[in-house]
């Protein structure tokens, strides 16, 4: 199947030395998404072990693109680069470890097409579930998601999950400030809340990866998550005001 010049949805997959472990993830994505997609796997270095596997896979799957991130190393930069180079108006970010269920890609994309700017695959919505993974990470994520949903009215019970669909124009209008971990999902959801733009969710079942090593660094990234968690509780504003608020925060005002 060939990719149209302007696909309906761009699926961005950050990867780091996945090698052959990425094959089951790609197989499931392409089996689940049949309607006008591109899958952009983003790596940090030209010698990443994922690239030879992707080159071989692309010989029979024209919808696959390999992107080498030039923004700097790390998942946040890889995701930023993937979104900036996406061809579709709807962008879905999903992980290379196979923990996300690709059956949710189409429903997430449809929510964005209907008008939400962020559509979240939620482990904590009714019908959702998290299976496995570090206990502390899960507890912190669930607590953050529930409190943001109840008190900040952020529109999803799982604001920290990276598995989300975005309106590309929304992302480009607010830009992405994160430069390190996987906090982009929370950042963009918090920005949508401050702009009073619609956010929606559907349930998902997340399964801990069964191959390779996770690159999630809980203690190193908690302060960055906390920054966007607190940011979500601020007053409503417009895009200009949002930029001014963030610029003042960077200056320490």
Rosetta blueprint (number, residue, H / E / L):
1 X L
2 X L
3 X L
4 X L
5 X L
6 X L
7 X L
8 X L
9 X E
10 X E
11 X E
12 X E
13 X E
14 X E
15 X L
16 X L
17 X L
18 X L
19 X H
20 X H
21 X H
22 X H
23 X H
24 X H
25 X H
26 X H
27 X H
28 X H
29 X H
30 X H
31 X H
32 X H
33 X L
34 X L
35 X L
36 X L
37 X E
38 X E
39 X E
40 X E
41 X E
42 X E
43 X E
44 X L
45 X L
46 X L
47 X L
48 X L
49 X L
50 X H
51 X H
52 X H
53 X H
54 X H
55 X H
56 X H
57 X H
58 X H
59 X L
60 X L
61 X L
62 X L
63 X L
64 X E
65 X E
66 X E
67 X E
68 X E
69 X L
70 X L
71 X L
72 X L
73 X L
74 X L
75 X H
76 X H
77 X H
78 X H
79 X H
80 X H
81 X H
82 X H
83 X H
84 X H
85 X L
86 X L
87 X L
88 X L
89 X L
90 X E
91 X E
92 X E
93 X E
94 X L
95 X L
96 X L
97 X L
98 X L
99 X L
100 X L
101 X L
102 X L
103 X L
104 X H
105 X H
106 X H
107 X H
108 X H
109 X H
110 X H
111 X H
112 X H
113 X H
114 X L
115 X L
116 X L
117 X L
118 X E
119 X E
120 X E
121 X E
122 X E
123 X L
124 X L
125 X L
126 X L
127 X L
128 X L
129 X E
130 X E
131 X E
132 X L
133 X L
134 X L
135 X H
136 X H
137 X H
138 X H
139 X H
140 X H
141 X H
142 X H
143 X H
144 X H
145 X H
146 X H
147 X H
148 X H
149 X H
150 X H
151 X H
152 X H
153 X L
154 X L
155 X L
156 X L
157 X L
158 X L
159 X L
160 X L
161 X L
162 X L
163 X L
164 X E
165 X E
166 X E
167 X E
168 X H
169 X H
170 X H
171 X H
172 X H
173 X H
174 X H
175 X L
176 X L
177 X L
178 X L
179 X L
180 X L
181 X L
182 X L
183 X L
184 X H
185 X H
186 X H
187 X H
188 X H
189 X H
190 X H
191 X H
192 X H
193 X H
194 X H
195 X L
196 X L
197 X L
198 X L
199 X E
200 X E
201 X E
202 X E
203 X E
204 X L
205 X E
206 X E
207 X E
208 X L
209 X L
210 X L
211 X L
212 X L
213 X L
214 X L
215 X L
216 X L
217 X L
218 X H
219 X H
220 X H
221 X H
222 X H
223 X H
224 X H
225 X H
226 X H
227 X H
228 X H
229 X H
230 X H
231 X H
232 X L
233 X L
234 X L
235 X L
236 X L
237 X L
238 X L
239 X H
240 X H
241 X H
242 X H
243 X H
244 X H
245 X H
246 X H
247 X H
248 X H
249 X H
250 X H
251 X H
252 X L
253 X L
